[in-house]
């Protein structure tokens, strides 16, 4: 099955303008974002699933072989936990079977904007939402076309302002002195003040995303971990100056952004709020019913990521969230881990009998973990209901989700969320399983959780 599908998808060596995609980023000038139509490969998968009714094991890296692992437009403008593989979004956007060329695509769990970016690269309009303000900022910047000349000029302004800056006010960053040496803090404070002198919002936001990407590189946090973790005794970061690190990041980010300006058919991305359970328009009203044609999203995992902690340094330095409100922000995230002990025994029915039975078994071992996964399913039901509400009849929902282990028991989130959606007038038309070669941001929770080794990609269609 796989061999035949790959043959349908074969393409000549993918060229980026006059260079190969594997060439140096600094020489990247132009690329064709969607060189291959995936309709034939998708039709093969749909026919196979309809015939056999079984999930199909595939590799999106091979299925979208013309799209290399590594730099692609502005995808890597800023690091972010557990980013969706761009190949997945690309595959479902590069066809005419599931979504029209001029239709709207939504990601209610946008993270740092992988789906939104691939959507605008396909020429379509993208809508995105996420609880994390850092993720929303990164998405806004990476999907916004800004000329290299403007960015270069802004860099010159920042350098000049930095040389004049005598700023001393430190940001509200949790455990600031633990994560940054005093001389690093002093330089970062001046650099932050210099960026704030920019009048243009788009340029200032781009510089702050670049500044944020610089932070972890000059901190005392081990880059091998997604969340801030101090180096072990005897280990230390490479000593580089803040300005040198920022300059290198700036040069690379300007090159990344330059590719967007080369695409005449680039779509537009717009935010639709900070809560997947209540999608809103720019004026705060509810996103209209039946207003999007496709949803592609990777919902949060049940107790698998610490998104707020991973972003905590940037949230403080960028004045997005003061340290005292980090817990408030965490409470807005679906899949969070922290609940008051007094609430642990408040286990409510999820509407899925098998899930309720499993949660009851987990509760006998670890009541806290039972509360976490119980509330996860309840809140995910609300988010899925909102997603289905805004999806047009006949529209498609591509859901990417992994199953993890809780207290030694497999917690099949993919099955539970699929059952929820099928109870909301949705029909499963395809189910795929793709292994995850590396998920460095999936952290093992001592004895209560396990590494997620594969992702399930489920495609559902809303009834007419």
N, C-alpha and C positions, 0 to 999 in steps of 0.2 A: 504493500500500500504506500509506504513512504517513498520508495524509489520512483513510482509513477508520479506522485505529486511533485516531487522535486524536479522531475524532468519538465513538467508543465511550467515551473517557475524559473527555469534557467534563463540567465541573462548574460550578455557579454560583459567582460570586466568593466566594472562600474567606474566611470570617469568623473572627476570633479573638475569641470572646466578642462584645462590642459594638463592636469596632473592626476596621478593615481590617488585613491582615497587613503592609502597608507602613507603618503608622503607627509612631510612636516606640516604641522598646523599653520606655521607662519607663512606658507606658500598657498594656503587654501584661498581660492577666490570665488569659485562658482561650482554648484553641483545641481544635478537634476534630482529633486527630492523624491519623485515617484516615477521611476523609470520602467516599472513592470506592473501590469494589471494582474492581480491575484485571483480574479474571478474563477478561472478554470480550476486552480488548486482548491479554492474554497468550495466550489461545486462538488468536487471529488470527495472532500471531507463530509459535506452535507449528505451526499448520497450514501456514503459508507455508514454514517451514523444512523440514517433513516432505515437502512437495511438491517443492520446488526443490533442497534440499540445499545451499543457498548461504547464507553469512553475510549478515545483513540490516543495512543501514545505517539507524540510527535516532538520535534525539536524546532522551535521557531527560529533559532539561529540558522538552521539548515533550510527551513521553509522559505525564509527571507534571506537567501544566501548572498544577494547583491548588496545587502546592507551590512557593512562591516561593524564589528565590535570596536568601539572607540568614538572618536570625535565625529559629531554630526550636528551641523548648525550650532545652536546655543544650548544643546542638551546638558553639557557639562560646565555650564557657567558657574555652578555652585554645587558642592556636595550635599547630599540629602539622604536620610535613612531609607533603605529598602526601596530604591527607585524601580519603577516598572521597566521591564525590558522594552526598549523602543520598538523592537521588531514585532511585538504583539500588537501594539496599537497600529503600527504601519500596515501589517497584514490585513487588518479588518477595515482600514481606510482606503486601501489600494484596490478596491473592487467596486462593481456597480450592482451587486446583488443585494447588499444589505442597506446601502445608503446612497442617496443621489449626490451629484456633484455640488449642488447648491444648498444642501441641507445643513442643519445645525447639529453639532455633536456636544454632548455634555459629559463632564467628569465631576461628580459630586464629592469625590475624595481625591482631589487633584494632586496633593503632595506638592512637589516642586514643578509640576506642569508638563510631564512627559506626554500625556494624551493631548493636552491643549496645544503644545508645540507641533506634534505630528499632525494635528487637525488643521492648523493654519498652513502648514507646509503643503497639505493636500488641497489648499485653496478654499476650504470650508470655514464657517464661523464656529468658534469654540466658546463654550460656557464652562466655567470652573468654580468650584467652592472648596474651601478647606478651613478647618478650625485653627490651624497654625498660621499666625500672621507672617511668619518668616516664609513659609511655603507660598502664601499668596503673593508676597513681594517678589520672590524669585520668579514665579510664574508670570507676573505682570511684566517684569523686565525682560525675560527670555523670549517673550512672544511679541515684543514691541520693536519694530524696525527703526533703528537710529543710525544715521550715517557715521561711517568711520571718522570722517572729518570732524563732526560734532563731538564725538567721544574723545578724539585726540586733543581737540581744543579745550575740552573740559578738563582733561588730564593736565594740560599746561596751567590752567587756572588753579587747580588743586595744588600743584607743586608750588606755585607762587604764594598761595594763601598759607600753605604749610610753613614756608620759610619765614613768613611774617608772624605766624601764630605764637601766642604766648598763653594759650589755653591751659588751664590747670584743673578744671572741674572734672572729677572722676564720674564715670557712669554708675548707675545702680545695677551692678552685676553681682550675682550671688557668689560669695567667696572669691572676690576679685583678686586678692593678693595670693591666693592659693594657685590660681590658674595662670597668672601673669607676673613676671618679674617687674620690679619698680621702674626700670628704665624703659621696658616695653610698654607699660601702662602710660608713661609720659609721652612716648612717641604716638601711641594710638590715640590719646586724647587730642593731641595737636592735629593729627590726620583727620579725625572725626570732625573737629571744628572747621578744618579747611574744606571738607566736603560740604558742610552745611552752608558755606558761602555761595554755593551755586544757586542761581535763581530758578533755573529750569527744573521742574519736578522730575521729568524723565531722566535727565542727565544725573541729577542728584541721586535718584533711586538706583540707577545703574552703578554709580560709584559706591553706594552703600552696599550693594550686593557684592561687589568686588572687595570692598573692605571686610565684609562678613566672611568671605571665602579666605581672606588673609588671616583672620583671627586665630583659627585653630593651628595654623602653621607656625605662628609665633608664640603660642601658648605653651604651658607645661603639660598639656594633655596629649596622651599617646594617640597618634593618628590611626593606630590599628583598631581602635574601638570607636563605635558610633557615638557613644555618650562620653562626656569628659571623664577620663580616668588618668590619674597621675602615672608618670613613668615609674617603673620599678627601681628599687635602689641600684645605683650603678649605671642606670640608663638616663639619657638626657636627649633633648632635641638638638638638632644641628643649629649652631648659633648663627643666625642671619638677622640683619637689621629689618625693622618694620618697613622702612621705605623701600629697600631692595625687594623684599617679598611682595609688597603691594605693587611695585612697578612691574614685576614679572607677571603677577596675576592680571594686572590691567592690560598689558600687551596681549596676553593670551585671550582675555575676554573680548577685547576689541576685535580681534581676528574672528572669534566665534560669532559675534554679532554681525560682522560684515556680510556673512552669507545670506542673512535674511533680506538685506537690501537688494540682492541680486535676483530675487524671485518676484516677477511681475504679478503673479496670481496669488500672492500671500493673503491668507484670510485674516480675520480679526478675532482676538480673544477678549472676552468680557467676564468679570467676576459676577457670581450670583449668590454671594453671601458667605458666611463663615460657619454654616451648620447644614449638613446634608439633610437634616430633618425639616428644614424650612428654607427653601431656595427662594431668593428674592431678586427683584429687578433693581436697577440703580437708584430708584427713588424709594426703595424699601417695601414695595408691594410684593405680594406673592408672585413667583414666576407663573405665568399662565398655564392652565391645563393644556395638554396635548401640543406643547410648543417646541419639542425637540424630536429629531428623527432617529437619533442613535445615542446610546449611552455606552461609553467604554470606561470602566473603572476598576481599580484594585482596592476594595474596601480594606479597612484595618483588620489585622488579625486579632484573634481572641487572646489577649494577654501575651503578645509577642514582641512589642516594640515600646520604647520609651521616647516617643517623638518630642515631647516637650523638654525632657532632660537633654536630649541630643542637641536641641536648638538653644538651650538656656543661655549660653555665652553671647550668642548673636542677638537674642531677644533683648538682653540688657544693654549691650553696646549700641544697638540701633534705636534704643528708647521705644521699643515696641511693647514690651511688658516689663513693669518693675518687678524686682525680685519677690516682693510680698504677694504678687498676683500670679506667680507661676502655678501655684496649686489651683487657683481659680481657672486658669487656662486649661490645665490638665483635666479638670472636671468637665470641660466641654468636649473632650475627646472621647469618641467611642472606642472601646477596647482598652480603656485605662486600667490601672492596677490598684490604685489607692481608694479605699472606702473606709469610712469610720467603722471601728470594730463593732460598735453597737448595731450596725446595719447588716452584719455578715449573715445573720440568721434569717433575714428578710429575702427569702427565695420565692419569686413569683413564677407562675406558670408561663412558659414561653409560647405555648400553642403548638408545640411539637412534642408528642408523647415520648419518642426515643430520646430527645434531648433532655427532657425533664427527668427521665430515669437515669441517664448518665450523670447529670448534675447532682442527683441525689446520692449516687455512688461516690462522686468526688467529694461531696460535703462530709461524708463519713471519714475521709482522709484529711481534708484541708478545707475548712469552711470558707476561708478567705478566697481560695481559688474558685470554689463553687459560686460564690457571689460575683466574682469577676466575669466568669463565662456566662452566668445567668443574665446579668445586666447587659452584657455584650449582645446577646441574642435579642433581648427586648428592645434595645436601642437600635440595633440593625434593622429590625422589622419596621420601625418608624421611618428610618432612612430609605428603605426599599419602597415603602408605600409612597413616599414623596417622589422618588425617582419614577415610579410607574405612573404617578399622577401627571407628570409633565411630559411623559413619552407619548408620542402620537400613536393612535391605533395602527397596527402593522409595523411599528417601529421596533428596533432591536436593542437588546441590552447585552453587552459583552462584559461578563464579570470574571475577573481574575482573582482567585482566592486560594489560599493554601490551608491544609489541615495540620494542626499542631498536636502536641501531646500535653495533656494536663494530668498531673499526678499519676503518670504511667499509663494513662488511658488515651487512646486516639480520640481527638475531638474533631469530628468531621464537619467543620464549618461549611465546606462546599455543599455538602448534602443538605444541611439545615437551611442555608440561605436559598438554595435552589428550591426546596420545598416551600419556603415562604413565598417566593416569587411565583411559583406555579399556582399558589392559592390566591394570587392577585391578577388572574386573567392572563397569565403569561404561559407560553409553551416552550419547552426546551427543544431546540432544533439541532444542537451540536454540543458535544462535551469532549474536551481535549485535555490531555495531561502532559505537561512539559517539566522535565527535571530542572533543578536549579543547581548548576555547577558550583556557584559560590554566592552565599548570602551573608556577607561579613557582618551585616547589621542585625542579623537574627541572633539574639543573645540567649544563651542557655540559662534557664532559671534554676540554678542548683539542682534539686531533685524533683522539681515540680513541673518542668516543661522540657520540650525537646526541640532540636533543630528542625526546621521545615525543609524538606528535601525536594519537594515538587509543588507545582502550582496547577490548579485545575482551571481551565478556561471554559466557561459555560456561556453559550449563546442562546438567548430566549427571545421570542417574538410576542409582542402584545396583540391580543385578539382585536379584530376589526369591530 
